[in-house]
Amino acid sequence: MSSNQKPLVIGGLLVAAGAVLLAAKGLFAKHLYALGLSFNDVAAIRSVMAVPGFALLAWLYRGPATAVLALSRNDLLLAIFAGLLCYYLGALANFYALTIIDASIERPLLFAYPIFVVLITTIMTRKPPSPQVILALMLTTLGMILVTGALQTELSAAEWSGMAWILFCSLSIAIYFLISGELTQRLGSGLFTLIAMTAAAIGMAVHYQFAEGWGNINLTEAAWWTLIALVVFSTVLPLFLMAEGVRRVGAAKASLISTLGPPATALMAYQLSGEILSISQLAGIGLVVIGVLALELRR
């Protein structure tokens, strides 16, 4: 293997590991809900507890000091915006939706963010997508319809709203991905992630004080240990791995590798919580993965 290939291989492995770890987030959340926590509890406590971890990783993998000194106001505001949009508003929407729909359905919907990437890029460049891209989008959309059971008339209004909230979160991920692909080149993955996650944590802290009140927290030992596991293994490590992977291989290749996410979630949901997908839903996951693969290979 040449020296030029090694960074790409390492970056790919980082993204793959991050995608698999992130796939377990919904399962952690479901378990915490069973322990009596609300979606506000999980979203806010997880966000605040994660900040020291991101600070430690930013210090361990810090870039040159000139990156901090050269931090422009525009870059700072853009990183803050990305954190607030994706990991404050998007995370709240995601954890709320997980009180309504299964984790094995949540992940394919989140994974549809390349559709939004294409739409945003089309609007920004004012160039219509190619026929191949349109076909890939159609495959991904059909896959989402199958995996969510959107053609079934018995879906409740709550289930429809849960899927809508997940799609909002997916849109926020697309914007975050586009911003991170640019800023990690200038700031480094550690500094960018720390700024974005700190902004999200501040937003969550203020939100939670009005929604629940920090003084009203009363969790069991099992809940605390599960939250710690959620923070370490499905928040800090995977998000840093993904950011570092994006820096090494770029947003397009990182999106391609992250196709591991939906199948990993479906497998873990079946093994750990007994969630069973129908044949049509499994086919839907396959179509989503194929559509995303086609989109990213085209890019």
C-alpha positions in Angstrom: 0.0 0.0 0.0 1.4 3.4 -1.0 1.9 6.2 1.5 -0.8 8.2 -0.5 -3.4 5.4 0.1 -2.9 5.0 3.8 -4.7 8.2 4.9 -7.7 7.2 2.7 -7.8 3.7 4.2 -7.5 5.0 7.7 -10.1 7.6 7.1 -12.5 5.0 5.7 -12.0 2.8 8.7 -12.7 5.8 11.0 -16.0 6.5 9.2 -17.0 2.9 9.2 -16.4 2.6 12.9 -18.3 5.8 13.6 -21.3 4.7 11.5 -21.6 1.4 13.4 -21.3 3.1 16.8 -23.9 5.7 15.8 -26.2 3.0 14.7 -26.7 2.0 18.4 -27.9 5.4 19.5 -31.6 4.6 19.0 -31.3 1.4 21.0 -29.7 3.2 23.9 -32.5 5.8 23.8 -35.2 3.1 23.7 -33.7 1.4 26.8 -33.6 4.7 28.6 -37.2 5.4 27.8 -38.1 2.0 29.3 -36.2 3.1 32.5 -38.6 6.1 32.8 -36.6 8.9 31.1 -38.3 11.4 28.7 -36.9 12.4 25.4 -35.9 15.8 26.9 -34.0 14.0 29.6 -32.0 11.8 27.2 -31.3 14.6 24.7 -30.2 17.2 27.2 -28.2 15.1 29.6 -26.5 13.3 26.8 -25.5 16.6 25.1 -24.2 18.3 28.3 -22.3 15.1 29.5 -20.6 14.8 26.1 -18.9 18.2 26.1 -15.9 17.2 28.4 -15.3 14.2 26.1 -15.2 16.4 23.0 -12.9 18.8 24.8 -10.5 16.0 25.7 -10.5 14.6 22.2 -9.9 18.1 20.8 -6.9 18.4 23.1 -5.5 15.0 22.4 -5.8 15.4 18.6 -5.2 19.1 18.5 -3.9 20.6 15.3 -1.4 23.4 15.1 -2.0 26.4 17.4 -2.3 28.6 14.4 -5.7 26.9 13.6 -7.2 28.4 16.8 -5.5 31.8 16.3 -6.6 32.0 12.7 -10.2 31.1 13.6 -12.3 33.7 11.8 -15.6 35.0 13.1 -17.4 33.5 10.0 -16.0 30.1 10.7 -16.9 30.3 14.3 -20.5 31.3 13.6 -20.8 28.6 10.9 -19.6 25.9 13.3 -22.0 27.2 16.0 -24.9 27.2 13.5 -24.1 23.6 12.5 -24.1 22.5 16.1 -27.3 24.2 17.0 -29.2 23.0 13.9 -28.1 19.4 13.9 -27.3 18.5 17.5 -29.8 20.7 19.3 -32.9 21.0 17.1 -32.1 17.9 15.1 -31.3 15.8 18.1 -34.5 16.9 19.9 -36.5 15.9 16.9 -34.7 12.6 16.7 -35.1 11.6 20.3 -38.8 12.7 20.3 -39.4 10.6 17.2 -37.9 7.5 18.9 -40.7 7.7 21.5 -43.0 6.9 18.5 -41.2 4.7 16.0 -38.7 1.8 16.1 -35.0 2.4 16.0 -34.7 0.1 13.0 -37.0 2.5 11.1 -35.4 5.6 12.4 -31.9 4.8 11.0 -32.9 4.4 7.3 -34.9 7.7 7.5 -31.9 9.5 9.0 -29.7 7.9 6.4 -31.7 9.6 3.6 -29.7 12.8 4.1 -27.9 12.4 0.8 -31.2 13.3 -0.9 -31.1 16.6 0.9 -27.5 17.0 0.0 -28.4 16.6 -3.7 -31.3 19.0 -3.4 -29.3 21.7 -1.5 -26.4 21.3 -4.0 -28.9 21.6 -6.9 -30.3 24.8 -5.5 -26.9 26.3 -4.8 -25.4 25.5 -8.2 -28.6 26.0 -10.1 -27.8 22.8 -12.1 -30.5 20.1 -12.4 -29.4 16.6 -11.3 -28.5 14.1 -14.0 -30.8 11.2 -14.9 -28.6 8.8 -13.0 -28.9 11.0 -9.8 -32.7 11.2 -10.3 -32.9 7.4 -10.6 -30.8 7.1 -7.4 -33.2 9.5 -5.6 -36.2 7.6 -6.8 -34.7 4.3 -5.4 -33.9 5.9 -2.1 -37.4 7.4 -1.9 -39.0 4.1 -2.7 -36.9 2.4 -0.1 -38.0 4.9 2.6 -41.6 4.3 1.6 -41.2 0.6 2.1 -39.2 0.7 5.3 -41.6 3.1 7.0 -44.8 1.4 5.7 -46.0 4.7 4.3 -48.4 2.9 1.9 -50.2 1.3 4.8 -53.5 3.1 5.7 -53.4 2.0 9.3 -50.4 4.3 10.2 -51.4 6.6 13.0 -51.0 10.4 13.0 -48.4 10.0 15.7 -46.4 7.6 13.5 -46.5 10.0 10.5 -45.4 12.9 12.8 -42.5 10.7 14.1 -41.3 10.1 10.6 -41.6 13.7 9.7 -39.4 14.7 12.7 -36.8 12.1 11.6 -36.7 13.6 8.1 -36.2 17.1 9.6 -33.3 15.6 11.5 -32.0 14.1 8.3 -32.1 17.5 6.7 -30.1 19.0 9.6 -27.5 16.2 9.1 -27.1 17.0 5.4 -26.4 20.7 6.3 -24.0 19.6 9.0 -22.2 17.3 6.7 -21.8 20.0 4.0 -20.5 22.5 6.6 -18.1 20.1 8.3 -16.6 19.0 5.0 -15.4 22.6 4.5 -14.6 23.7 8.0 -12.7 20.6 9.1 -10.1 21.3 6.4 -9.4 24.7 8.0 -10.1 24.1 11.7 -9.3 20.4 12.1 -12.0 17.8 13.2 -11.3 18.2 16.9 -11.8 22.0 17.1 -14.8 22.0 14.7 -16.6 19.2 16.6 -15.9 20.9 20.0 -17.3 24.2 18.9 -20.4 22.7 17.3 -21.1 20.3 20.2 -20.6 23.0 22.8 -23.0 25.3 21.1 -25.6 22.4 20.9 -25.0 21.6 24.6 -25.7 25.2 25.6 -28.9 25.2 23.6 -29.9 21.9 25.2 -29.1 23.2 28.7 -31.3 26.3 28.3 -34.1 24.3 26.7 -34.1 21.7 29.4 -34.2 24.2 32.2 -37.5 25.6 30.8 -38.9 22.2 29.8 -38.1 20.1 32.8 -35.7 21.9 35.2 -32.2 20.6 36.1 -33.1 20.5 39.7 -35.8 17.9 39.1 -33.4 15.2 37.8 -33.8 11.9 39.7 -32.3 9.0 37.9 -31.5 5.5 38.9 -28.0 4.0 38.9 -28.9 1.9 35.8 -30.1 5.0 34.0 -26.8 6.9 34.7 -24.7 4.0 33.5 -26.8 3.7 30.3 -26.4 7.4 29.7 -22.6 7.2 30.2 -22.5 4.3 27.6 -24.7 6.4 25.2 -22.3 9.4 25.6 -19.1 7.5 25.2 -19.9 4.9 22.6 -22.7 6.5 20.6 -21.9 10.2 20.9 -18.3 11.3 21.6 -16.3 8.5 19.9 -18.5 8.1 16.7 -18.9 11.8 16.1 -15.2 12.4 16.4 -14.4 9.4 14.2 -16.8 10.6 11.6 -15.4 14.2 11.7 -11.9 12.9 11.4 -12.9 10.5 8.6 -14.5 13.3 6.7 -11.3 15.4 7.0 -9.3 12.5 5.6 -11.5 11.2 2.8 -14.0 14.0 2.1 -17.8 14.2 2.7 -18.7 12.2 -0.5 -16.6 9.2 0.4 -17.6 9.4 4.0 -21.3 9.3 3.0 -20.6 6.3 0.9 -18.9 4.3 3.7 -21.6 5.3 6.2 -24.0 3.0 4.3 -23.1 0.5 7.0 -25.5 2.4 9.3 -29.0 1.1 8.5 -28.1 -2.6 8.2 -26.1 -2.4 11.4 -29.1 -0.8 13.2 -31.6 -3.4 11.9 -29.3 -6.2 13.0 -28.7 -4.8 16.5 -32.4 -3.9 16.9 -33.3 -7.5 16.1 -30.6 -9.1 18.3 -30.9 -6.7 21.4 -34.6 -5.6 21.5 -36.4 -8.1 19.3 -37.5 -5.6 16.6 -38.6 -7.6 13.6 -38.7 -6.1 10.1 -41.0 -7.4 7.4 -39.7 -8.5 4.0 -40.8 -5.2 2.4 -39.0 -3.2 5.1 -35.8 -5.2 4.6 -36.2 -4.6 0.9 -36.7 -0.9 1.7 -33.4 -0.8 3.6 -31.7 -2.4 0.7 -33.1 0.2 -1.7 -32.0 3.1 0.5 -28.5 1.7 0.7 -28.4 1.1 -3.1 -29.7 4.6 -3.8 -27.2 6.2 -1.5 -24.4 4.1 -3.0 -25.4 5.2 -6.5 -25.6 8.9 -5.4 -22.1 8.9 -3.8 -20.5 6.8 -6.6 -21.9 9.4 -9.1 -20.5 12.2 -7.0 
